[in-house]
């Protein structure tokens, strides 16, 4: 198994180094597709041995598909710049690289860090993602937000031991900024699909999201961080409908 790791970047100098470090010895090739960063992202990636390509950003799904096409490995490992492999996951990937009978698709658990706290309940946990697959058996859809990997067949992915460590937001303000972007893109996605929401959905849908995340999925067990995530997730839903 020869693995090509893919990372999409734009001004990620504060996070990209740790991501690249976690791939050392695991990925046989690292492909970085950068949207013309104005900071030191490109130089950091190049010094780490990554192959860097630059192209205007056309959405995460489209960018990831283009980066995947640039890979020469027979497996693709997809990470975001704010993610890294923990040591157990690194060992799991190295273990399957040493065997000949490999699965076409592998799933990983993502552990999310919010403002310095690891989140273990609510909508953010469990958070399983298919991030390692044989080249050619999957592609990303072109959704405006939360792009999904589409598989060519209904394979049952094997879950690897260990975690992708996701350092989501360092501050509430950073989260709020991303919410506004996601809400705007979510509203655009609704318009593209011709799904005009009912006026009452502005109130019912955010409340349902909050109840699901904080009560049903036990977000309250994460304390104030769990409450903040539930509140802001509900706010994002409300904002998306009001931006329609």
N, C-alpha and C positions, 0 to 999 in steps of 0.2 A: 504494500500500500504506500503510495507516494502522495502526501497531503499538501495541497496548496491552501494557505490561509488567505482570506479576503477581508479587507477593512476599508470602509468608506470614510473619508475624512474631510473636514473643513474647519480650520483653526482649532486643532486638537492638541496643541503642544503640551498642555497641562496634564493630558491623560494618555497620550499615545505611547509614551515610553514604557509604562508598566504593562500595557497590553502587548506590546512587541516582546518584552522580556519574558512574559508568560508563554509565548509561542516558541521560544528558543529551544531547539532540540526536539520539538514536536512537529513543527511544520517544515517541510522540505523546501518550501517556497512561500514567500509572503508577498501578496499583491495588494498594493494600496492605490485606490482610485481617489484622487484628491480634487476637490472643486476649487482650485486656485486659492489655497490658503495664503493669508497675508502674514502669518506668524512663522514659527520655525518648524511646523509640522513636517514639511517635506524633507528638510535637512535631517531631522531626527530619524525619520523613517529610512532614509537612504543610508545613514550611518549605521543603522541596525541591520543593513543588508537587504532591505525590502526593495522590490521592484515598484517604482512609483510612476503612475500615469496620471495625467491631469486632463480634466474634461468638465465642461459646465454641468452643474447639477440639474438633473431632470426628474428628481424623485428618488426615494430610497430603493424601490423595487427595480426601476430601470437602471439605476447606477450599479446595483448589486449584480444584475444580469450581465451588464457589460463587463464588470470586473471578473465574473465567473468565466466569461468567454476568453479572457486573457490568461487564464490559468493553464499550466502544463501538467499538473498532477492528475492522478486518476480519482482522487477524492478532494472535495472542497470542504473546508472548515471556515464557517462564517462567524466573525465577531464584530461587535461595534467597538469604537475607540474607548468607550467608558467601561468596557468589560475586560476580564482576564480569566485565565484558567487557574483554578487552585491546584495545589500539588497532587491531590488525589485524582483529579480529573486528568491532569497531565500523565500520571501513571497509567490510568485506564486507557488513554489513547495510545500510549506507547505499547501497551500490552497487545492491543488488537493489530497494531502495525507489524507485529512479529509473527502473526499467524497468516495462513494462506486462505482459510475459509472465512471471509469477512461478509458482514451484512451490507446491503445496499444503503441502509439508512440508520443513523444513530441519533438518539435523543439525549439531551442533557438537562439537568436541573439548574435553573438560574436562581441565585440567591441575591436579593436586592438590598442595597444599602441606601437608606434615606436619611440625609442630614446626620450621618455618623452612626445610625442605628440599623442593625440587620433586621429586616422585616420577615416574620415567619408565619404570618396569618393574613387574613383579608384577601383581597383580589390579587395580591402580589405573591402569594405562596399557597400551594405549590405553583411553580411557574416553569413548566417543562417546554423545551424548545428543540426542534430538529435543527441541528447546526453542523452536522457532519454527514455528507452523503456522497455517493458515487457520482462523479461528473456525468451529466446527461440525464439523470433520473429526476431532477427537480429544477424548478425555476420560480422566481418571485413574481407575484402578481403586481399590478400597477396601482394599487389603492393609494389614495392621497396620504393616509395615515395607517400605521400598524400593518405594514405589508406582510403577506403570508407566503410561505413556501408551498408551491403546488407540486405534488408528486405525480409522475407519469403513471404509476400504479399504486394500488392500496397496500403498500408494504407495512408490516408491523415493525416499528422501529425498536431497536434494542436500547434500553436505558443504561447509560454509563455511570459508574460510581464517581462521585465528586461533584463540584459545582462550578458554573460560570459565575464569577463574582462581578456583580453589576453595581457600579457606583453611580446611581441614577441622578440624584440631586444633592448638592452640597448645602443649599439653602432653600428656604421657602420661596424666595424671590426668583430663583432659577427655575423652580417648578412652575410658578405662575407664568413666567415668560413662555415656557414650553406649552402650557395649557392654552394660551391664546393662539399660538401657532397651530396646535392640534385642532382646536375648535374651528378655526378658520378653514383648515383643510377638510375637516369633517363636514362642515356645511357645504363646501364645494363638492364633496363626494356625494352628498345627498342630492344636490342639484343635478349632477351628472346622471344619476340614476333616476331622476324624476320623482324622488320620494319627498313630497312636501309634507312636513309634519303637521299634525293637528295642533291648534293653539294650546290645548290642555296638556299636550306632551311636554311642554316646557316645564311643567310642574310635576307631573306624574313620573316621568322618566328619571329626572335627577333624584327624586325621593326614593324610587325603587332601587336605583344604583347605590345610594347611600345605605339603605337597609340591607341590601345583599352583601355589600362589602364589610360593613361594620358589625352587623348583627349575625346574619346567616353564616358568613365566612369568618366570623370571630376576629374581626380586625381590632376589636376592643382589647384583645390580649397583647397587642403591641403598644398599648398605652396612648400617650399623646401623639406619637408618630402615626399610629393607626387611625386615630381620629382625624388628624390633619389630612392624611391621604384620602380617607373617605369623603371628607368635606370638599377637598379640591377636585376629586374625581367627579363628584356630583355637580360641582360648579362647571366643570368642563362640558358635561352633558347639557346643562342649561344654556351655556354660552353658545354651544354649537347650534342649538335650535333658534336662539335669538339672532344669530348671524345669518340664518337662512334667508 
